[in-house]
Amino acid sequence: MNIPQYLALGVFSSYFLVIFGLFWLIYQSLPPPSPKQPKLKIAAFTALTIASLTHTWFYMFEYISWSFVKFESQNLHKGDIVIERISSWLLNTSLFEEAWASVCVGPLNWWWSEQLCLFTVGAWTVFLATKGPQHHVKHLWAYMLLGQLVAISVASNLFYIALLLSEPSPLPKNSRANPRLWLSVLISLLSVATSPFTNERTFLPNLLVMHALLFLPLLWTPKSPSRFSLHTSMLYLIIFVISAAIRARTVIAATVVSNDSPFTNAWNILHSHPAQSSIGWDVVWSTLSFITWTGLCSSGNSQPSNAFAIPFMFLATPLASIGITAPYVLILQSVRPFVPNTE
């Protein structure tokens, strides 16, 4: 083995070490248990965390295996030592870029993947950046990084658990989003909108911009509000409008190229490639988790009645996506901070 092969093995191993480190960092930062905490709700989101992690990473490991087998089938000079074959595969394969290309190229593939992108760069980033400080949740950047390395559904469920374990601070009636937050979100939404129009040269830079910008509002929280801050409800409204416009274009493009029924096409594409299955089911689990959060943990006179919010999300999300329905519901929830219901 040569030095580049050792480096390839080191990068691959470091990927999993970082994931384990993030899980440990988040776990040890959670508040200790107390009798007032809603144990059944915490158990529900713990179950969702385990289920989403198991399901999405079943397909992720399937993708890794598929990539290795494909490389071996095209490599005429296989070594006898397994570790050398693995290092050669890692050195000559761009796993990250190939996985994202497989889920972004094609109108029907992007129909799935865009849902997660819109939710992540829009509603979830704002939710993370505003609710985290209110509930004194530590290491907000770790939830975002875990979501990008593992699955957004896994990271979001862990964040819901952190909120349930924490006591919120008294806040003004209307929370505000600082310029670093809303600028990062809007530029990231622009990156999502331009993704279908990228080429081999611009695809990866555009993808990296989309991912990197989301950390800026999570690394630290300004102590004093800026005069350029927006009401959180206004930011959610802007996200809702922009996401709806982006999503409408994608739905039309997917409809034009499809021959079967929309749901048949969606199901077939979901299982067309292991990487597509992983991100597609991440969309499903993120949607179910957010609906569960809305149903179990939303309370307060200023928030939408569950009698409206839950049926609305179940009916509208399959048609519009969680990237649109989540900010719509959060517009109405953003007037007052979430207070955990311990009953």
C-alpha positions in Angstrom: 0.0 0.0 0.0 1.2 3.5 -0.7 0.6 6.8 1.1 -2.5 7.9 -0.9 -4.1 4.6 0.0 -3.4 5.0 3.7 -4.9 8.5 3.5 -8.0 7.2 1.8 -8.5 4.7 4.5 -7.9 7.4 7.1 -10.5 9.7 5.6 -13.0 6.9 5.4 -12.4 5.8 9.0 -12.4 9.4 10.2 -15.9 9.8 8.8 -17.3 7.2 11.1 -15.2 8.4 14.1 -16.7 11.9 13.6 -20.2 10.5 13.6 -19.6 8.6 16.8 -18.0 11.7 18.3 -21.1 13.8 17.4 -23.5 11.3 18.9 -21.4 11.3 22.1 -21.1 15.1 22.2 -24.9 15.5 21.8 -25.7 12.8 24.4 -23.4 14.1 27.1 -24.7 17.7 26.5 -28.3 16.7 27.2 -29.8 17.8 30.6 -30.0 15.1 33.2 -33.4 13.4 33.7 -36.0 14.9 36.1 -39.5 13.9 37.2 -41.1 16.8 35.3 -39.8 15.7 31.9 -42.4 14.1 29.6 -41.1 10.6 29.5 -43.5 9.1 27.0 -42.8 11.9 24.5 -39.1 11.5 25.0 -39.5 7.7 24.4 -41.5 8.4 21.2 -38.7 10.5 19.7 -36.1 8.1 20.9 -37.9 5.3 19.0 -38.1 7.6 15.9 -34.4 8.3 16.2 -33.5 4.6 16.3 -36.0 3.7 13.5 -34.8 6.5 11.2 -31.1 5.7 11.8 -31.6 2.0 11.2 -33.7 2.5 8.0 -31.7 5.2 6.3 -28.4 3.6 7.1 -29.5 0.2 5.9 -29.5 1.8 2.5 -26.4 3.7 3.1 -24.4 0.6 3.8 -26.1 -1.0 0.8 -24.8 1.9 -1.3 -21.3 1.5 0.1 -21.4 -2.2 -0.7 -22.9 -1.5 -4.2 -20.1 1.0 -4.9 -17.4 -1.5 -3.9 -18.8 -4.3 -6.0 -19.1 -2.0 -9.0 -15.5 -0.9 -8.7 -14.3 -4.4 -8.3 -16.2 -5.5 -11.4 -14.4 -2.8 -13.4 -11.0 -3.3 -11.9 -8.9 -5.9 -13.8 -6.0 -5.8 -11.4 -7.4 -6.9 -8.0 -5.1 -7.4 -5.1 -5.2 -10.4 -2.8 -5.3 -8.5 0.4 -8.8 -7.2 1.3 -7.5 -4.0 2.9 -5.6 -3.1 -0.2 -8.7 -3.7 -2.4 -10.7 -1.5 -0.1 -8.1 1.3 -0.1 -7.9 1.1 -3.9 -11.6 1.5 -4.1 -11.7 4.4 -1.8 -8.8 6.1 -3.6 -10.5 5.8 -7.0 -14.1 6.5 -6.0 -15.8 9.8 -5.0 -18.4 8.3 -2.7 -19.8 11.6 -1.6 -20.1 13.2 -5.0 -21.4 10.1 -6.7 -24.1 9.6 -4.0 -25.3 13.2 -4.4 -25.1 13.1 -8.2 -27.3 9.9 -8.2 -30.0 11.7 -6.1 -29.9 15.1 -7.8 -29.6 14.3 -11.5 -32.9 13.7 -13.2 -36.3 15.5 -12.5 -37.8 12.5 -10.6 -34.7 12.0 -8.5 -34.6 15.7 -7.7 -38.3 15.6 -6.8 -37.3 13.4 -3.8 -34.1 15.1 -2.8 -35.3 18.7 -3.1 -37.8 18.0 -0.3 -35.0 17.3 2.2 -32.9 20.2 0.9 -35.8 22.7 1.2 -36.6 21.5 4.7 -33.0 21.5 5.9 -31.9 24.9 4.6 -35.2 26.5 5.4 -37.5 25.6 8.3 -35.2 23.3 10.1 -32.2 25.7 10.1 -34.4 28.5 11.5 -36.0 26.2 14.0 -32.6 25.0 15.2 -31.1 28.5 15.4 -34.1 30.0 17.2 -35.3 27.3 19.5 -31.8 26.1 20.5 -30.8 29.3 22.3 -34.3 29.6 23.9 -33.9 26.2 25.5 -30.2 26.5 26.2 -29.4 23.6 23.9 -25.6 23.2 23.6 -23.6 22.5 20.4 -26.3 23.4 17.8 -23.7 23.0 15.1 -23.3 19.4 16.1 -27.0 18.7 15.2 -26.5 20.2 11.8 -23.3 18.3 11.1 -24.8 15.1 12.3 -27.8 15.7 10.0 -25.5 16.2 7.1 -23.3 13.2 7.8 -25.9 10.7 9.0 -29.5 11.8 8.3 -31.6 14.9 9.0 -34.4 12.8 10.5 -31.9 11.4 13.1 -30.5 14.8 14.0 -34.0 16.4 14.2 -35.3 13.7 16.5 -32.3 14.2 18.8 -33.0 17.9 18.8 -36.7 17.4 19.7 -35.5 15.3 22.6 -33.1 18.1 23.7 -36.0 20.5 23.6 -38.2 18.2 25.7 -35.4 17.8 28.3 -34.7 21.6 28.5 -36.5 24.5 30.2 -37.1 27.5 28.0 -36.2 31.0 28.9 -38.8 33.7 29.1 -38.8 35.5 25.8 -40.5 38.5 24.1 -43.7 37.7 22.3 -42.0 37.7 18.9 -38.6 36.2 18.4 -36.2 37.7 15.8 -33.8 36.2 13.3 -30.4 38.0 13.0 -29.0 38.8 9.5 -26.5 36.0 9.7 -29.4 33.5 10.0 -31.7 34.9 7.3 -28.9 35.7 4.8 -27.5 32.1 5.2 -30.9 30.6 4.7 -31.8 32.8 1.7 -28.5 32.1 -0.1 -28.9 28.4 0.7 -32.3 28.4 -0.8 -30.8 30.1 -3.9 -28.3 27.2 -4.0 -31.2 24.7 -3.9 -33.0 26.5 -6.7 -29.9 26.4 -9.0 -29.0 22.8 -8.3 -30.9 21.4 -11.3 -29.0 23.7 -13.6 -25.5 22.9 -12.4 -23.0 20.9 -14.5 -20.0 18.7 -13.7 -17.9 21.8 -12.9 -20.4 23.7 -10.7 -22.3 20.8 -9.1 -20.0 20.1 -6.2 -19.2 23.8 -5.4 -22.9 24.6 -5.3 -23.6 21.6 -3.1 -20.8 22.6 -0.7 -22.1 26.2 -0.4 -25.5 24.9 0.4 -24.1 22.7 3.2 -21.5 25.1 4.6 -23.6 28.2 4.9 -26.0 26.4 7.3 -23.3 26.4 10.1 -22.8 30.1 10.2 -25.9 31.0 12.3 -25.3 28.0 14.6 -21.7 28.6 15.7 -22.6 31.5 18.1 -25.6 33.6 19.0 -25.4 37.5 19.0 -26.1 38.9 22.5 -27.9 42.0 21.2 -30.4 42.0 18.2 -29.4 43.7 15.0 -31.5 46.5 13.6 -31.5 44.4 10.4 -33.1 41.4 12.2 -36.4 39.9 10.9 -39.3 38.6 12.9 -39.0 34.8 12.9 -42.6 34.6 11.6 -41.6 36.8 8.7 -38.6 34.7 7.9 -40.7 31.6 7.9 -43.2 33.3 5.6 -40.4 34.2 3.2 -39.1 30.6 3.3 -42.6 29.3 2.6 -43.1 31.6 -0.4 -39.7 30.9 -2.0 -39.9 27.1 -1.3 -43.4 26.9 -2.8 -42.1 28.6 -6.0 -39.0 26.3 -6.2 -41.1 23.3 -5.5 -43.8 24.1 -8.1 -41.1 24.2 -10.8 -39.7 20.8 -9.7 -43.2 19.2 -9.6 -44.0 20.4 -13.1 -40.6 19.2 -14.5 -41.2 15.7 -12.9 -44.7 15.5 -14.2 -43.6 16.2 -17.8 -41.2 13.3 -17.9 -43.4 10.8 -16.0 -45.5 8.2 -17.8 -47.1 6.4 -14.9 -49.1 7.8 -12.0 -47.1 10.3 -9.8 -47.1 8.0 -6.8 -45.9 5.0 -8.9 -43.1 7.1 -10.3 -42.1 8.3 -6.8 -42.1 4.8 -5.4 -40.0 3.4 -8.3 -37.5 6.2 -8.1 -37.3 5.8 -4.3 -35.9 2.3 -4.8 -33.9 2.9 -8.0 -30.6 3.4 -6.2 -29.4 2.7 -2.6 -28.3 6.4 -2.2 -31.7 7.5 -3.5 -33.5 5.2 -1.0 -31.4 6.5 1.9 -32.2 10.2 1.2 -35.8 9.4 0.1 -36.6 7.6 3.3 -34.8 10.4 5.2 -37.5 12.7 3.7 -40.2 10.3 5.0 -38.8 10.0 8.5 -38.2 13.7 8.8 -41.8 14.4 7.7 -43.2 11.9 10.2 -41.0 13.2 13.0 -42.0 16.8 12.4 -45.7 15.9 12.3 -45.2 14.0 15.5 -43.5 17.0 17.1 -46.4 19.2 16.0 -49.0 16.8 17.3 -47.4 15.9 20.6 -45.5 19.0 21.6 -47.1 22.1 20.2 -49.2 24.1 22.7 -50.3 27.6 23.3 -53.0 30.0 22.2 -50.9 31.4 19.4 -50.2 28.1 17.8 -52.4 26.3 15.3 -54.9 23.8 16.7 -53.8 20.2 16.3 -57.2 19.5 14.8 -56.1 21.6 11.9 -52.3 21.2 11.8 -52.1 17.4 11.8 -54.7 16.7 9.0 -53.2 19.6 7.0 -49.7 18.2 7.2 -50.8 14.6 6.4 -52.8 15.8 3.4 -50.6 18.6 2.1 -47.1 17.3 2.7 -47.3 14.4 0.1 -48.3 17.0 -2.5 -46.2 20.0 -1.5 -43.4 18.5 0.7 -42.2 19.0 4.2 -40.1 21.9 2.9 -43.3 23.9 2.4 -45.7 22.6 5.1 -43.2 22.9 7.9 -42.5 26.7 7.5 -46.3 27.2 7.1 -47.0 25.6 10.5 -44.0 27.3 12.1 -45.2 30.7 11.0 -48.1 30.3 13.4 -45.9 28.7 16.1 -43.2 31.3 16.1 -45.2 34.0 18.0 -44.4 32.4 21.4 -41.6 30.0 22.4 -42.5 26.3 22.7 -43.2 25.2 26.3 -43.0 21.5 26.8 -46.3 19.9 27.9 -45.5 17.5 30.7 -49.0 16.2 31.1 
